[in-house]
Amino acid sequence: MSAAPGEVQRIGAAELRAFIQDAGELKKGTLLYDGGQLLNLARYENKLFCEARGSGASPYKVTLVYSDAPAPGFKGRCTCPARTFNTAFCKHAAALLVAWARAPESFAVSDAAPPGAPGGETARKSVKKGAANAQALMKSGVEQVSTLVRELGVAGVATIGADRIEQMEKLAEGLRENRLRRLSARTLDLAALLRGQAAGSAPAARGPQAAAGPPAGARRGALPAVAYANLIADLLLTARKLEKHLAGEPLDDRHVEELVGKTWKASDRKPAGALTLVEYAFSTRTTSDDFVIRESRFLDLESGRHFSEKQILPAFMAKRTEPKRSFAGEVLAGARATTYPGYPPLRLDFTDLGDKRPLDAGALDAVLARALPDVGAALAALQEHRKDVFAPDLVPVAVRIDTLFARGARLSAVDDKGEALHLPDDPALEERLAGSLRDARLRALLGDVGIDAALPTLWPLAAIVEGPLGLSLLPVVEQGAAARSGPLEGSAWNAAAREAGASPAAIALGEVREELADALATGLTGLSARVTDPLAERLRDLRLEKQAALLQGLPQRPDPADRLDDFIKLYQVLEMALVRLAGATHVDREDGAIERVPTYESVAVARPDETLPPDEVARRRAAGAMNRYVAAVHHARYYASLPPGELVGSIFPIWADGTATPTIARTFAPLGAEAIAAAEKALTVKAGRVAKLTAVRVLQAVVQHGGPARAEAAAMLGRVAEHAKDAGLRALARDALDVADSTGPGGAAVRARRAARMERVQELAKALGAAPTKEERLEALKALAELGDLAALPALRRAFYADAARGVREEAAYALAQLGDVEMVETFARMLASRGEDDREAKIAAYALGYLGDVRGLSELLSAYAEGYKPGIVADAIRAFGPVALAPLVELIEARPELAKRAAALDALKKMDDTAVAGCLLERIEARRGDADFAEKAQLYLKLADVHPHSRREVATAIAAALAGAEGKEAQAAIKAAQKALGVVKRSK
């Protein structure tokens, strides 16, 4: 329950631990309260008072002061010797909070603070004393951190045990209570890193400085040295800065906010008026100290500056507090706010949201106009930002991008000059970008830029793309998501940097910093000339003479502790040099070495030397050895090499492969009547939906190509758009007609109709992304699915990946399958492959894969079927594929005949077309006749064919003919079974 202004928030007993971090003091306070040691409970405005019996003749005076900014909290004040103002709770203050939680009705409401109470209106000396003690406690905390860093720097991490890590965690709690926020956060990250190393892995912490864990292949218990050195350097530099501040040197306001923290009153903040803001990202995340942060990221269309609005609450309060709303899909014109000191994105507090209007093409044009013109400008912004040693590692940017270049495991964002920023190596990001860029052109990326593995890297949050119907702003990854991993280590670092095209100088300097990080982790006691001399020579090769001399001078200092400050200074200077050296890499698009990816106009890959068949592409994709864009090029080449006649005759499985759709559409566009006949066949056969979606694309290609067949293809599209039972087919056909008609005489009417429809899509998408309750978001999601517009796909994907409610994510998966989103096939296949870890998600994936009917999902469904996983669900999913599933299913049963004993297997065949079943089995008979085990296989084929009278007769006739005159027990048994199926031999009862 929130408190009215000037009052104290009511809390429950279960919430005490959220306010009193020291469990020991809370236990003591509870015993005091239970023992009746509190007297004269009273409340005045935002303060609680009591007297507590103690060891002295007079009771102690106790006060609790409540404040709701920047987050709800209590400060304890007591006249006991143990604690004073601005410190952690003493047991008497803890007892007073216990009393308020358990029996608030026992507090008398006072018209003034009790005489002599600490914090009362007349207790001016006490306040001054408390402030002085607060400074002393800050100084003590800084000294403790300096001592910790000195011990680790001298001795290294080898001697760190679990007890010392626990001490670090307690130290971090104390530092936070004493307003040393940055030291607290970094100490907590360091403890987590060392605890992860002790356990054999390093867990992800809160940002790029923290480690995401050791690289693949690293030995168990290996310490991520660069992440460790970054934390030690940050702790030492912060401690030195605060030492100077506590000695009288003033702090810049943004350093106050970054290092110490402060409750900034409105009068302390700077006014920011006449803003025109567009929200490009919205996120909800929980920090390691259990605070929930809801954040909007904005770009100001007037200045190009980046802002953020945050709601920061303890986790227990976040559940009962109305969430901060998102402004997705809106422009806040004329907004006014005050801004907190700090670094970009500047945190703001709205005083007036201004005039809200829908995000339209004009606003997106303005975003592009305010975006940085190229990669060079983004790097210049990073270099300027990192001149401040206390600035965050990342700086927000909006930058115009022309192409994504897929090189190895990483993507690069390339401007129109060929200069590139790298994107993080993150499969989730690749999937979301693929969904945003299919059939669209990339115009700009918005996100954060920094350095990762000597690579200038952009962590994108949103993309502006241009599709057939204009510009769109699409989220691509959640802010604070796992994509922001820590620096790579060891061989993984070298491989990533070289593969992505980092300059030799940047790689060399990065390697030197990594070796220095290893030396720091080992301990500066062992820093000898044998270690430093080779590194100094490499620095001289990079023309870093002063840094080389400083490094060589360190071992000459006999006391290892005297080496620490200059070592960290050198390490930090080399980081700044690395930022300068890690310039943009160049992608030459004119030498014929790259190839555009079909359906992804803005994506290019290094031109493959060979063309691989689909099964080999699938194998490499499953092994993680090929990204989706290179795979798309191979698919396009392979299918383009097939003659049209083969494509017509092999609708299954080719037309059921979502990656083949663009190539098939291009191939059939000029074929006119032949193309229409093939599309009609795909639309009328009982088959998976992707084959039908491909048929719609073929008809669209015929319409756009023109010629005599155009009218007939358009008429067929109209019938699908009007009468198809499948919402996804209707949506795709309607979209195909709109695209074809948008340039004709009725183009204005089409665009007007689409604009109205888009407005409804945006309205529902906004509700899906920002509605506070699960029920509201589900309602918006279902409305989007029923609307059947493909423009809803980005919002549905975002809900699938990011919604906090599992039920919403589940419904989003079904909606994506319903709308035929083939970009999700690989994601669903991975979900099904993880059935041993998450049964519910695997079941969702099985349903979705069956509904989509894309052959790329069939292999994993068959694997699940062979394992006996959810046999009814999986068999139905396989059956939904239609004829395309027959041959793989029969091959699986051939390899594992025991599967034919399952009712689900026969049921899947029973629900398929009898002619298709017969045709598949006849092909197997023709291919197998003459094999040594053909007679045994023949009995299996008969069992499978028994599900349909037609297939039973066809298969029995073929087997009888194939085994005519054959001898042997198995052959005779097969002949007899065939004769029974034909009625020649009476079946036994």
MIKELUM-762529 format. One record per residue (C-alpha): z, y, x; residue in one letter. Coordinates in steps of 0.1 Angstrom, whole numbers, padded with zeros to 4 digits, always signed. Layout:
N
ZYXa
...
***
This chain:
989
+0000+0000+0000m
-0011+0033+0015s
+0014+0062+0017a
+0010+0096+0000a
+0008+0125+0024p
+0042+0132+0039g
+0057+0099+0028e
+0064+0065+0045v
+0041+0036+0039q
+0056+0006+0022r
+0053-0026+0041i
+0061-0063+0036g
+0083-0085+0058a
+0052-0104+0069a
+0037-0072+0084e
+0066-0064+0108l
+0050-0081+0138r
+0020-0058+0134a
+0042-0028+0142f
+0068-0043+0165i
+0050-0059+0194q
+0081-0072+0212d
+0091-0104+0193a
+0125-0105+0211g
+0134-0070+0198e
+0123-0079+0163l
+0145-0110+0163k
+0175-0089+0175k
+0168-0063+0148g
+0166-0089+0121t
+0200-0103+0132l
+0215-0068+0132l
+0202-0062+0096y
+0214-0096+0084d
+0248-0089+0100g
+0253-0057+0080g
+0253-0035+0111q
+0233-0006+0095l
+0249+0022+0077l
+0237+0052+0056n
+0201+0043+0051l
+0181+0074+0041a
+0145+0086+0038r
+0132+0122+0043y
+0095+0129+0041e
+0078+0107+0067n
+0110+0096+0084k
+0136+0069+0079l
+0172+0072+0091f
+0203+0051+0096c
+0234+0047+0117e
+0238+0014+0136a
+0271-0001+0148r
+0271-0005+0186g
+0294-0012+0215s
+0306+0024+0216g
+0332+0042+0194a
+0305+0061+0175s
+0275+0045+0157p
+0240+0051+0171y
+0217+0075+0153k
+0184+0058+0145v
+0151+0074+0133t
+0117+0059+0125l
+0087+0084+0122v
+0057+0072+0103y
+0022+0084+0110s
-0011+0072+0095d
-0034+0087+0122a
-0053+0075+0141p
-0039+0042+0126a
-0008+0035+0106p
+0023+0031+0128g
+0060+0038+0134f
+0077+0054+0164k
+0113+0045+0170g
+0140+0070+0181r
+0176+0060+0189c
+0206+0075+0207t
+0214+0041+0223c
+0210+0038+0261p
+0182+0013+0258a
+0155+0034+0242r
+0145+0070+0236t
+0118+0089+0218f
+0081+0077+0223n
+0091+0043+0236t
+0089+0008+0223a
+0113-0003+0195f
+0149-0009+0205c
+0167-0035+0184k
+0183-0007+0163h
+0149+0008+0154a
+0136-0027+0147a
+0166-0034+0124a
+0158-0001+0105l
+0122-0012+0099l
+0134-0046+0088v
+0156-0029+0062a
+0126-0008+0050w
+0104-0039+0047a
+0130-0060+0028r
+0150-0034+0007a
+0132-0001+0004p
+0152+0006-0027e
+0184+0008-0006s
+0173+0040+0011f
+0186+0073-0003a
+0160+0101-0006v
+0173+0131+0013s
+0164+0168+0011d
+0167+0171+0049a
+0171+0150+0080a
+0207+0139+0086p
+0226+0161+0111p
+0222+0149+0147g
+0195+0124+0138a
+0169+0121+0166p
+0137+0137+0155g
+0154+0160+0130g
+0145+0196+0126e
+0174+0208+0148t
+0171+0182+0175a
+0150+0202+0198r
+0168+0191+0230k
+0163+0155+0220s
+0126+0160+0215v
+0122+0176+0249k
+0141+0148+0265k
+0119+0122+0248g
+0087+0139+0259a
+0100+0139+0295a
+0109+0103+0292n
+0074+0095+0278a
+0058+0110+0309q
+0082+0090+0331a
+0072+0059+0312l
+0035+0067+0317m
+0041+0072+0354k
+0060+0039+0355s
+0031+0021+0338g
+0006+0036+0362v
+0027+0025+0392e
+0029-0011+0377q
-0009-0012+0375v
-0013+0001+0410s
+0011-0026+0422t
-0008-0053+0404l
-0042-0042+0417v
-0028-0039+0453r
-0013-0075+0451e
-0046-0089+0438l
-0067-0069+0462g
-0047-0081+0492v
-0040-0118+0482a
-0069-0125+0459g
-0067-0146+0428v
-0059-0180+0443a
-0022-0176+0439t
-0023-0163+0403i
-0005-0187+0380g
+0001-0189+0343a
+0034-0170+0345d
+0017-0140+0363r
-0010-0139+0336i
+0016-0138+0309e
+0032-0109+0328q
-0001-0091+0327m
-0004-0096+0290e
+0031-0082+0284k
+0023-0053+0308l
-0008-0045+0287a
+0013-0043+0255e
+0037-0019+0272g
+0009+0002+0286l
-0005+0006+0251r
+0028+0016+0236e
+0031+0042+0264n
-0004+0057+0255r
-0022+0043+0286l
-0050+0029+0264r
-0077+0023+0291r
-0053+0007+0315l
-0039-0015+0286s
-0074-0026+0276a
-0086-0034+0311r
-0053-0052+0320t
-0057-0073+0288l
-0093-0081+0298d
-0083-0091+0333l
-0056-0114+0319a
-0082-0130+0296a
-0106-0134+0325l
-0080-0151+0347l
-0067-0172+0319r
-0103-0183+0312g
-0108-0192+0349q
-0076-0212+0349a
-0088-0231+0318a
-0123-0237+0332g
-0143-0209+0314s
-0142-0172+0312a
-0142-0160+0275p
-0161-0129+0264a
-0141-0097+0263a
-0148-0064+0248r
-0179-0050+0266g
-0204-0053+0294p
-0176-0049+0320q
-0159-0080+0307a
-0172-0114+0314a
-0189-0136+0289a
-0181-0167+0310g
-0195-0185+0340p
-0232-0192+0340p
-0247-0224+0331a
-0242-0249+0359g
-0212-0230+0374a
-0184-0252+0385r
-0154-0256+0363r
-0129-0229+0370g
-0153-0206+0389a
-0144-0170+0386l
-0171-0145+0375p
-0166-0124+0406a
-0187-0093+0396v
-0168-0091+0362a
-0135-0094+0381y
-0144-0068+0406a
-0156-0044+0379n
-0122-0047+0362l
-0102-0042+0394i
-0123-0012+0403a
-0118+0003+0369d
-0081-0003+0369l
-0076+0013+0404l
-0098+0043+0397l
-0081+0049+0364t
-0047+0046+0379a
-0056+0071+0407r
-0069+0096+0381k
-0038+0093+0360l
-0015+0097+0391e
-0032+0131+0397k
-0028+0140+0361h
+0009+0132+0360l
+0013+0153+0391a
-0001+0183+0373g
-0039+0180+0374e
-0053+0187+0339p
-0076+0161+0323l
-0109+0170+0307d
-0106+0164+0269d
-0131+0135+0270r
-0111+0119+0298h
-0079+0123+0276v
-0097+0105+0248e
-0111+0077+0271e
-0081+0072+0294l
-0050+0081+0273v
-0059+0087+0238g
-0046+0114+0215k
-0042+0122+0178t
-0068+0149+0176w
-0060+0174+0149k
-0088+0191+0130a
-0081+0223+0150s
-0085+0203+0183d
-0119+0190+0174r
-0152+0209+0177k
-0171+0218+0145p
-0206+0204+0141a
-0226+0219+0112g
-0261+0216+0098a
-0266+0180+0109l
-0294+0159+0095t
-0282+0123+0101l
-0299+0089+0098v
-0277+0058+0101e
-0295+0032+0123y
-0267+0007+0127a
-0235-0004+0108f
-0210-0029+0122s
-0176-0044+0116t
-0158-0060+0145r
-0123-0069+0155t
-0108-0060+0189t
-0088-0083+0211s
-0056-0064+0201d
-0064-0071+0164d
-0077-0039+0152f
-0107-0038+0128v
-0134-0012+0135i
-0160-0003+0110r
-0186+0019+0125e
-0218+0038+0115s
-0242+0049+0142r
-0263+0080+0135f
-0292+0099+0150l
-0293+0137+0143d
-0328+0147+0134l
-0322+0183+0144e
-0309+0177+0180s
-0316+0141+0188g
-0279+0135+0196r
-0262+0103+0187h
-0230+0102+0166f
-0206+0076+0152s
-0182+0075+0123e
-0154+0050+0127k
-0127+0035+0105q
-0100+0019+0128i
-0072-0001+0111l
-0048-0029+0121p
-0062-0062+0108a
-0035-0067+0082f
-0043-0032+0067m
-0080-0037+0068a
-0077-0064+0041k
-0061-0039+0017r
-0079-0007+0026t
-0112+0003+0010e
-0139-0002+0037p
-0158+0027+0052k
-0192+0028+0035r
-0226+0025+0051s
-0252+0052+0047f
-0282+0029+0053a
-0314+0040+0036g
-0302+0076+0033e
-0306+0109+0050v
-0275+0131+0052l
-0291+0166+0052a
-0269+0195+0060g
-0239+0174+0068a
-0209+0190+0084r
-0182+0174+0105a
-0158+0179+0134t
-0164+0159+0166t
-0138+0142+0188y
-0139+0147+0226p
-0156+0118+0243g
-0189+0104+0254y
-0221+0097+0233p
-0222+0086+0206p
-0197+0113+0197l
-0172+0103+0171r
-0172+0125+0141l
-0151+0131+0110d
-0171+0143+0080f
-0160+0174+0061t
-0192+0175+0040d
-0218+0148+0036l
-0244+0174+0027g
-0273+0165+0004d
-0281+0128+0004k
-0318+0118+0000r
-0336+0086+0005p
-0348+0076+0039l
-0386+0082+0037d
-0416+0083+0060a
-0410+0120+0068g
-0375+0112+0081a
-0388+0083+0101l
-0415+0105+0116d
-0387+0129+0126a
-0368+0100+0143v
-0399+0093+0163l
-0402+0129+0172a
-0366+0131+0185r
-0368+0097+0204a
-0371+0099+0241l
-0408+0098+0250p
-0407+0069+0275d
-0387+0045+0295v
-0384+0070+0324g
-0365+0095+0302a
-0341+0067+0291a
-0333+0058+0327l
-0328+0095+0335a
-0303+0097+0307a
-0285+0066+0320l
-0283+0080+0356q
-0269+0113+0343e
-0244+0095+0321h
-0231+0072+0349r
-0224+0101+0373k
-0190+0102+0356d
-0171+0072+0369v
-0151+0070+0336f
-0181+0071+0313a
-0188+0039+0293p
-0213+0015+0309d
-0238+0021+0281l
-0254+0053+0268v
-0271+0054+0233p
-0308+0061+0232v
-0338+0062+0209a
-0369+0056+0229v
-0405+0052+0219r
-0419+0017+0228i
-0454+0005+0226d
-0452-0032+0235t
-0427-0060+0240l
-0436-0082+0270f
-0423-0117+0271a
-0418-0128+0307r
-0398-0160+0313g
-0366-0161+0293a
-0364-0123+0287r
-0383-0097+0268l
-0391-0063+0282s
-0397-0031+0261a
-0428-0014+0275v
-0438+0022+0269d
-0474+0035+0267d
-0474+0040+0305k
-0466+0004+0312g
-0430+0011+0323e
-0404-0014+0311a
-0368-0017+0301l
-0355-0052+0298h
-0338-0067+0268l
-0308-0090+0270p
-0314-0127+0273d
-0303-0135+0238d
-0319-0160+0214p
-0304-0143+0183a
-0320-0110+0193l
-0354-0127+0199e
-0352-0142+0164e
-0343-0109+0147r
-0370-0090+0166l
-0395-0117+0156a
-0386-0112+0120g
-0390-0074+0123s
-0423-0075+0142l
-0444-0100+0124r
-0475-0083+0111d
-0461-0049+0122a
-0464-0025+0151r
-0434-0015+0171l
-0429+0022+0175r
-0394+0028+0188a
-0361+0010+0196l
-0327+0025+0191l
-0296+0012+0209g
-0277+0013+0242d
-0291+0013+0277v
-0272+0001+0308g
-0276-0021+0339i
-0275-0060+0337d
-0283-0081+0368a
-0299-0052+0386a
-0321-0048+0355l
-0322-0016+0334p
-0314-0032+0301t
-0316-0020+0265l
-0293-0036+0239w
-0313-0027+0207p
-0296-0021+0174l
-0326-0011+0153a
-0363-0008+0155a
-0389+0015+0139i
-0419-0005+0130v
-0452+0004+0112e
-0465-0022+0088g
-0494-0022+0063p
-0474+0001+0040l
-0460+0025+0065g
-0429+0031+0087l
-0396+0011+0084s
-0362+0013+0101l
-0350-0022+0106l
-0317-0034+0121p
-0322-0061+0148v
-0287-0069+0160v
-0252-0060+0151e
-0234-0035+0173q
-0207-0052+0193g
-0224-0086+0189a
-0223-0113+0215a
-0256-0100+0230a
-0236-0076+0251r
-0225-0102+0276s
-0210-0096+0309g
-0230-0096+0342p
-0247-0128+0353l
-0234-0145+0383e
-0247-0163+0414g
-0280-0182+0411s
-0283-0172+0375a
-0282-0135+0385w
-0309-0140+0412n
-0331-0160+0390a
-0329-0135+0361a
-0335-0105+0383a
-0365-0120+0401r
-0381-0135+0370e
-0378-0102+0352a
-0394-0083+0380g
-0366-0062+0395a
-0374-0044+0426s
-0366-0061+0460p
-0343-0032+0469a
-0324-0035+0436a
-0320-0072+0441i
-0309-0068+0477a
-0283-0042+0467l
-0271-0063+0438g
-0266-0093+0461e
-0245-0071+0485v
-0223-0060+0456r
-0219-0096+0445e
-0208-0107+0480e
-0184-0078+0481l
-0170-0089+0447a
-0165-0125+0461d
-0146-0110+0490a
-0124-0090+0467l
-0116-0121+0447a
-0108-0140+0478t
-0085-0112+0490g
-0089-0083+0515l
-0066-0101+0540t
-0096-0123+0549g
-0120-0093+0552l
-0132-0096+0588s
-0162-0084+0608a
-0178-0117+0603r
-0180-0109+0566v
-0188-0072+0568t
-0212-0069+0596d
-0241-0088+0579p
-0236-0069+0547l
-0235-0036+0567a
-0269-0045+0582e
-0284-0051+0548r
-0271-0017+0536l
-0287-0001+0566r
-0320-0018+0557d
-0316+0000+0523l
-0310+0033+0542r
-0273+0034+0531l
-0260+0044+0565e
-0227+0060+0554k
-0218+0031+0532q
-0226+0006+0560a
-0203+0025+0584a
-0175+0026+0558l
-0178-0011+0552l
-0177-0019+0590q
-0146+0002+0595g
-0125-0017+0569l
-0116-0048+0590p
-0103-0024+0617q
-0074-0014+0595r
-0046-0038+0603p
-0028-0035+0569d
-0050-0051+0542p
-0035-0029+0516a
-0049+0002+0534d
-0084-0013+0529r
-0083-0014+0491l
-0090+0022+0481d
-0120+0026+0504d
-0133-0008+0495f
-0132+0001+0458i
-0148+0034+0465k
-0176+0017+0484l
-0181-0008+0456y
-0183+0020+0430q
-0207+0040+0451v
-0230+0010+0454l
-0230+0006+0417e
-0242+0042+0413m
-0269+0035+0439a
-0279+0004+0420l
-0284+0025+0389v
-0308+0047+0408r
-0326+0018+0425l
-0330-0002+0393a
-0359+0018+0381g
-0383+0007+0354a
-0405-0023+0363t
-0442-0019+0356h
-0463-0042+0334v
-0500-0039+0342d
-0518-0045+0309r
-0553-0038+0323e
-0558-0067+0347d
-0563-0095+0322g
-0531-0112+0331a
-0515-0107+0298i
-0524-0117+0263e
-0515-0103+0229r
-0496-0126+0205v
-0513-0134+0172p
-0495-0119+0142t
-0472-0099+0166y
-0494-0069+0174e
-0467-0053+0196s
-0459-0084+0217v
-0477-0096+0248a
-0472-0126+0271v
-0484-0136+0306a
-0517-0153+0299r
-0511-0192+0300p
-0533-0211+0323d
-0537-0240+0299e
-0537-0247+0262t
-0510-0271+0250l
-0511-0292+0218p
-0485-0285+0191p
-0463-0315+0199d
-0459-0305+0235e
-0452-0269+0224v
-0425-0282+0201a
-0410-0303+0228r
-0408-0273+0252r
-0394-0251+0225r
-0367-0276+0217a
-0358-0278+0254a
-0355-0240+0257g
-0384-0239+0282a
-0407-0217+0261m
-0401-0187+0239n
-0416-0183+0204r
-0443-0158+0216y
-0458-0180+0242v
-0456-0209+0217a
-0475-0187+0192a
-0503-0181+0218v
-0506-0219+0224h
-0507-0226+0187h
-0534-0200+0181a
-0556-0213+0210r
-0552-0249+0199y
-0561-0243+0162y
-0589-0219+0171a
-0605-0246+0192s
-0608-0270+0162l
-0640-0268+0142p
-0637-0255+0107p
-0647-0288+0093g
-0617-0305+0109e
-0594-0277+0096l
-0607-0283+0061v
-0603-0320+0063g
-0569-0318+0079s
-0550-0295+0055i
-0520-0317+0062f
-0503-0312+0086p
-0522-0282+0100i
-0519-0259+0070w
-0482-0268+0067a
-0474-0253+0101d
-0463-0217+0097g
-0474-0209+0133t
-0510-0219+0125a
-0514-0197+0094t
-0528-0166+0112p
-0554-0186+0131t
-0564-0205+0100i
-0568-0173+0081a
-0590-0157+0108r
-0611-0189+0111t
-0617-0192+0074f
-0623-0155+0066a
-0661-0157+0071p
-0665-0191+0055l
-0666-0179+0019g
-0669-0207-0007a
-0658-0234+0018e
-0626-0214+0025a
-0619-0209-0013i
-0623-0247-0018a
-0599-0255+0010a
-0574-0230-0004a
-0577-0244-0039e
-0570-0279-0025k
-0539-0267-0007a
-0526-0249-0038l
-0531-0278-0062t
-0518-0308-0041v
-0481-0316-0044k
-0471-0304-0010a
-0448-0283+0010g
-0448-0246+0003r
-0460-0235+0037v
-0494-0251+0031a
-0496-0231-0002k
-0485-0199+0016l
-0513-0205+0042t
-0538-0209+0013a
-0528-0174+0000v
-0533-0159+0035r
-0568-0176+0037v
-0577-0161+0003l
-0565-0126+0015q
-0586-0130+0047a
-0617-0138+0025v
-0611-0108+0003v
-0607-0085+0033q
-0638-0099+0050h
-0659-0091+0020g
-0692-0107+0010g
-0702-0128-0020p
-0670-0148-0021a
-0647-0117-0022r
-0645-0115-0060a
-0637-0152-0065e
-0610-0151-0038a
-0594-0120-0054a
-0595-0136-0088a
-0577-0167-0074m
-0551-0145-0058l
-0546-0127-0091g
-0540-0160-0108r
-0514-0170-0082v
-0497-0136-0084a
-0495-0139-0122e
-0489-0175-0130h
-0474-0194-0100a
-0440-0208-0107k
-0430-0202-0071d
-0415-0167-0065a
-0425-0167-0029g
-0461-0175-0037l
-0462-0148-0063r
-0448-0123-0039a
-0472-0132-0011l
-0502-0131-0034a
-0492-0097-0049r
-0487-0083-0014d
-0521-0097-0003a
-0538-0080-0032l
-0519-0047-0025d
-0530-0047+0011v
-0566-0055+0002a
-0567-0028-0026d
-0548-0001-0007s
-0579+0012+0010t
-0602+0010-0021g
-0608+0034-0050p
-0575+0025-0066g
-0556+0029-0033g
-0535+0058-0045a
-0522+0039-0076a
-0514+0009-0054v
-0495+0030-0030r
-0476+0047-0058a
-0467+0013-0073r
-0456+0000-0039r
-0435+0031-0033a
-0416+0026-0066a
-0410-0010-0057r
-0399-0001-0022m
-0374+0023-0036e
-0358-0005-0057r
-0359-0028-0026v
-0341-0002-0005q
-0315+0004-0033e
-0307-0033-0034l
-0308-0037+0004a
-0283-0009+0008k
-0260-0025-0017a
-0264-0059+0000l
-0255-0043+0034g
-0227-0020+0023a
-0211-0031-0010a
-0174-0037-0003p
-0169-0069-0023t
-0185-0103-0020k
-0194-0103-0057e
-0213-0071-0055e
-0233-0082-0024r
-0242-0115-0041l
-0254-0097-0071e
-0276-0074-0050a
-0289-0105-0030l
-0299-0124-0062k
-0316-0093-0075a
-0336-0090-0043l
-0346-0126-0045a
-0357-0123-0081e
-0377-0092-0073l
-0398-0114-0051g
-0409-0087-0027d
-0415-0095+0010l
-0401-0061+0019a
-0367-0076+0012a
-0369-0101+0041l
-0353-0078+0067p
-0323-0071+0044a
-0320-0108+0036l
-0321-0118+0073r
-0294-0093+0081r
-0272-0107+0054a
-0278-0142+0066f
-0269-0133+0102y
-0241-0108+0097a
-0224-0108+0063d
-0187-0115+0065a
-0187-0138+0035a
-0200-0173+0040r
-0211-0176+0004g
-0234-0145+0009v
-0248-0160+0041r
-0255-0192+0022e
-0273-0175-0007e
-0293-0154+0018a
-0306-0186+0034a
-0318-0199+0001y
-0334-0166-0007a
-0353-0165+0026l
-0366-0200+0020a
-0376-0190-0015q
-0396-0161-0002l
-0413-0183+0024g
-0399-0168+0055d
-0413-0191+0082v
-0396-0170+0109e
-0364-0188+0099m
-0376-0224+0104v
-0363-0228+0139e
-0330-0212+0130t
-0326-0236+0101f
-0336-0265+0123a
-0309-0256+0148r
-0283-0254+0120m
-0292-0289+0109l
-0291-0301+0145a
-0255-0289+0147s
-0244-0310+0117r
-0216-0325+0137g
-0201-0291+0142e
-0206-0274+0108d
-0214-0297+0079d
-0217-0270+0053r
-0243-0250+0073e
-0262-0281+0081a
-0265-0290+0044k
-0277-0254+0037i
-0303-0258+0064a
-0315-0292+0050a
-0321-0276+0016y
-0339-0246+0031a
-0361-0267+0054l
-0372-0289+0025g
-0379-0259+0003y
-0400-0242+0030l
-0419-0273+0039g
-0429-0262+0074d
-0437-0292+0096v
-0417-0277+0124r
-0385-0286+0105g
-0396-0321+0097l
-0386-0337+0130s
-0349-0326+0126e
-0348-0337+0090l
-0361-0372+0100l
-0334-0373+0128s
-0308-0365+0102a
-0323-0391+0079y
-0322-0418+0106a
-0285-0410+0112e
-0277-0414+0075g
-0267-0378+0071y
-0265-0367+0035k
-0292-0393+0025p
-0299-0379-0010g
-0302-0343+0002i
-0323-0351+0033v
-0346-0376+0014a
-0353-0349-0012d
-0360-0324+0015a
-0384-0348+0032i
-0401-0356-0001r
-0406-0318-0008a
-0430-0318+0022f
-0455-0339+0003g
-0482-0358+0022p
-0474-0342+0055v
-0442-0361+0057a
-0457-0395+0050l
-0470-0405+0085a
-0438-0394+0104p
-0416-0410+0078l
-0435-0443+0080v
-0435-0442+0118e
-0397-0437+0118l
-0392-0467+0095i
-0415-0488+0116e
-0393-0480+0146a
-0361-0486+0126r
-0370-0512+0099p
-0334-0513+0087e
-0339-0479+0071l
-0362-0495+0045a
-0331-0511+0030k
-0318-0476+0020r
-0325-0467-0016a
-0329-0430-0004a
-0359-0440+0018a
-0377-0458-0010l
-0368-0430-0034d
-0385-0404-0011a
-0417-0424-0011l
-0415-0431-0049k
-0415-0394-0056k
-0446-0388-0035m
-0482-0391-0048d
-0491-0428-0050d
-0527-0422-0037t
-0512-0404-0006a
-0487-0432+0000v
-0514-0458-0002a
-0537-0439+0021g
-0510-0435+0047c
-0501-0472+0047l
-0538-0483+0048l
-0542-0461+0079e
-0512-0478+0095r
-0526-0512+0086i
-0560-0504+0102e
-0543-0490+0133a
-0519-0520+0137r
-0541-0550+0128r
-0544-0572+0159g
-0510-0562+0172d
-0487-0591+0181a
-0461-0581+0155d
-0486-0571+0128f
-0474-0598+0104a
-0439-0586+0106e
-0450-0550+0101k
-0472-0561+0072a
-0441-0572+0052q
-0425-0538+0059l
-0457-0520+0046y
-0455-0541+0015l
-0419-0532+0009k
-0427-0495+0012l
-0458-0498-0010a
-0438-0515-0037d
-0426-0481-0050v
-0460-0475-0068h
-0482-0500-0086p
-0514-0485-0072h
-0502-0484-0036s
-0488-0519-0039r
-0522-0534-0050r
-0541-0514-0024e
-0518-0523+0005v
-0515-0560-0006a
-0553-0563-0007t
-0557-0548+0028a
-0530-0571+0043i
-0544-0602+0027a
-0578-0594+0042a
-0564-0585+0076a
-0544-0618+0078l
-0570-0641+0063a
-0571-0673+0083g
-0541-0663+0104a
-0515-0690+0113e
-0479-0689+0121g
-0447-0685+0101k
-0446-0647+0100e
-0483-0645+0090a
-0479-0670+0062q
-0449-0652+0049a
-0468-0619+0049a
-0498-0635+0031i
-0475-0650+0005k
-0459-0616-0001a
-0493-0599-0005a
-0504-0626-0030q
-0472-0620-0050k
-0479-0583-0050a
-0514-0590-0063l
-0501-0614-0090g
-0518-0644-0073v
-0484-0660-0068v
-0458-0656-0095k
-0429-0635-0083r
-0396-0653-0082s
-0369-0639-0104k
***
